[in-house]
Amino acid sequence: MNAKLVAKPLKGFVLASALALMTSLPAFAQDAPVSLGAQASTPLTALYLNPPSGSVTLGGKPFSVGSFDWLAAGDSGSFATSFPGPTRVYVLLNSSYTSSWYADHTVGAVQLTFSDGTSQAVDLVVGHNVREWQVGSGGTVATVSDSSNTNVWMGACCNGSVAAAIDMLTVPVATTGRSLASVTVRNSDTTGGGIHLQVYGIAVSYTPVVVPTPPVVSPTVSEVSGNPDNNGKHLGQLKHDKDGDEKAKAHANGIAKHED
């Protein structure tokens, strides 16, 4: 059998298999917290009695909590991120001074901005996907109807007199394949009623980019030891045959001169 005909298809098979492995490496979804930075300047203890603090898991997602961004009407908080392939964004969010007449009012939005300049937004509607943090107080909107908002912590206000909640809003990413650049929460209330929005923490579910290691393909047997069609020469000899002959001649001449 012709060794060269066997060696070349074998090498091609190895390369094809390695490339297939590189392009099919699985990327597993991950969850990560987003730092609120200096904008989160009010401690949670200003509102809650013994609230969660530090790196915690709430609603099955990781958050970094301790202080929050308190947004009055017209204010917004923008939090930088850098996550490839985001699928969902989670915002720990409640409102305060949520008088009952705010029910069904749109008071703000959560906006996701991507590295390609595109964005998407979800309106914050009182009683639908945002509610009063002091759920035990009267005269406020203390319930939500949208399943995107779930309660992840229950406790009491700082003096222990009223039940208090921390809720999580889930925002699905509409179009995949982009990198998340920032998350912005905006209070756009224009009623003059004084409602505030509290941003306690943010987390992101995303699919990290897997950078595969290029395959190392070993030379075939024919390239190392030669084959019948190469007259017993290996690949290096075939590529530099003339140089090898010249070196051999020079070595022979040296021996002849030495013997003389």
N, C-alpha and C positions, 0 to 999 in steps of 0.2 A: 504493500500500500504506500502511496506517495505521502511522506511525512508532512510536506509543505501544505498539501491539500487538507490534511487533518488539522494542522496547527492554526491556520488562519481562521477557519470557522470557529475553532475553540476559543481563540482570542476574542473574536467578535461576540461570541456568546457571553463571555465574562464581562466585557464592556457593557453590553446591553443589559445584563442582569444588574450590574452596579448602578447604572443610570436609572433603571427602573426603581431600585431601592431608594435612591436619592430623592426621586420625585414622589414617592409614596410614603415617606416618613409621616407618622401621625402627629397632629398638633392637638394637644389636649386643652380644653377650655380651663381658664383659671379665673379666680376672683381676687381683686386687690383693692385696698383702700386708697382714697385720694386725700391728700393733705389740704386742709382748709386754710392753712397759713395764718398770717397776721390778721386777716379779715375776721377770723373767729376770735373775737376779743372779750366776749362775755362768758364767764364760767357757767357750766350747767348747774352748779350749786346755787346760782342766783335764782333759779326757778324750782329745782327739784331737790328732794331729800334723798341723799345717798344715790345719786344717779350713776350709771355706768361710766367708767373712765379708762383711758388708755386704749390699748389694742384689744378690742372686744369683738365677739360674734353676736350679731343681732339679726334675727330673721334668717339665720343660716349664712350670712354674709359678713366679711371682715370690715370693721370700721375702726378709725382712729378718732376717739371722741374725748371731750374734756371741756372745750369751749365752743361757742356757736356764733354764727353770724346772724344778727338781729336786724331785719330789714323793714324799715318804715316805708310808707307810701312813696314811690318814686325812686327807691333805692334798689340796687342790684349787687349781687356778689358773683364774681366770675372766678372759677377755680381751674387752673391749668392742669392738663393731664397729657399723657403720651402713651396711649394703648392701641396696639394694632388689632384689627379685627374685633371691635367691640360688638357685643350682642345685646347687653342690657346695662342700664345705669340705675343705681339705687340711691335714693336721696332720703335721709332721715329729716323729716319735715313736719312742722305743725304751725299753727297760727295762734296769735294772741289778740285779745280784745275783739273776739269774733262774735259780735252781737247777733242775736237770732235773725235779725232782718238781713244779714249778709247771705243767708241761704240762697243758693243757686247763682250767686254773683261770681263773675270771673275777676280774680284779684291779682293775678300774676301768671307767670309761666316758668317752666324749666326748659332751657334751650341747650341743645347739644351742638357743638361746632366741631367740624372735622378738618383734617389737615389740608384737604383739597378746597377749602373755603365754603363748602356747603354746610347746611345746618338743618335741624328739625326742632320743633318745639311742641310742648304739651301744656295746654292751659291749666291753671290751677283754679278750680271751681269749688267754692265753699259748700260743704255737705256732699260733694261728689268724691273728690280726691284729696281734700285737705280739710282739717277740722281744728277746733280749739284744743290747746294742750291740756287745760284744766277741765278734763271731761266730767268732773264731779260738780262743777259750778253751774248754777242756773242761769237761764237767759242767754245761753250761747249755743252755737252749732257744734255739738259734741259727737256727732256720728258722721259716717261716710257711707256712700252707696256703691262706689266703684271698687271692684276687686283689685285694682292696681295699687290701692292703699291698704296696707295691713299694719296692725299694731304689733310692735316688736318688744315693747317694754312698758310695764305698768308699775307705778309707784305712787308717790304723793308729792304735793308741792312742798316748797322748802320748809314751811312751818308744820307740815304734816296734817293739815286740816282738810285738804281736798284731794281726791284722786286725780292723778296726772299721768299723761301718756306720752310716749314717743312712737311715732308712726314712720313707716317706710313706704315711699312711693317708688314703684318700679316703672321705668321707662324703657320699653323695647326699642332697639335701634332698627329703624325702618329699612335701611340699605346696608348690607354687609360689605366687607372688602375695603373699608376706609379706616383711617386712624383717628381716634378721638383726640381732639386738641384741647377742648375746654368744656366745662359745664357751668352754665350761668342760671342763677335763680333771680327772678325779677318780681318786685312788688309794684304792680301797675294800678293799684286802687286809686280811683279818682272821686270817691264818694265823700271823703273827708271824715269817715267814720273811725279812723285811727287803727285799722287792722294792721298787725305786723306779721311777718313771716320769719320763722326760726329755722335755720339750716344747721343741723347738728353734725352731719357727716355725709360722706359720699363714698360709694364703692362701685366698681366696674367689673362686669364679666367680659372676658375677652379671650381671643385665641392667639397665643404668641406665635411669632414667625420662627419657624425651625430652619436654621442654617445648617445643611448637611455637610459633613466632611467629605471632600472629594475622594473617590475610591483610589486605592493603590493597586494597580494591575501588574502582577508579576510577569516577566518575560516568559514566552513559551519555551519548550524544550529545544525546538529547532533554532531559536534565537541564541540560546546559551551554548549548546554543544554542537550545533551544525546539523545538517541533514544531507542525504545523498545528493540532492540537487545542488547543494552549495559546495560540493567537493570537500566536505568536512570542515568548512570554515564557519565561524560564528558570525553574528551580525556585525560586530565591530570590524572584523577582518574584511567583510564584504564592502563596508562603507569606506574603509581606508586601506584597500588592498595595495595600492601603489606605494603608499607610505611604508607599509610593512615590508614590501620587496626592497625598497631603497635602504631601510634600516638593516635588513638581512645582508645585503651586499656590502654595506659599510663595515659590518661586524666581520664578515669573511675576509675582507681586504686587511682589516686590522690583524687578524690571526696570521694571514700569509706574511705580512711584513714582520711580525714578531718572530716567525719561524726562520725567516731569512737572516 
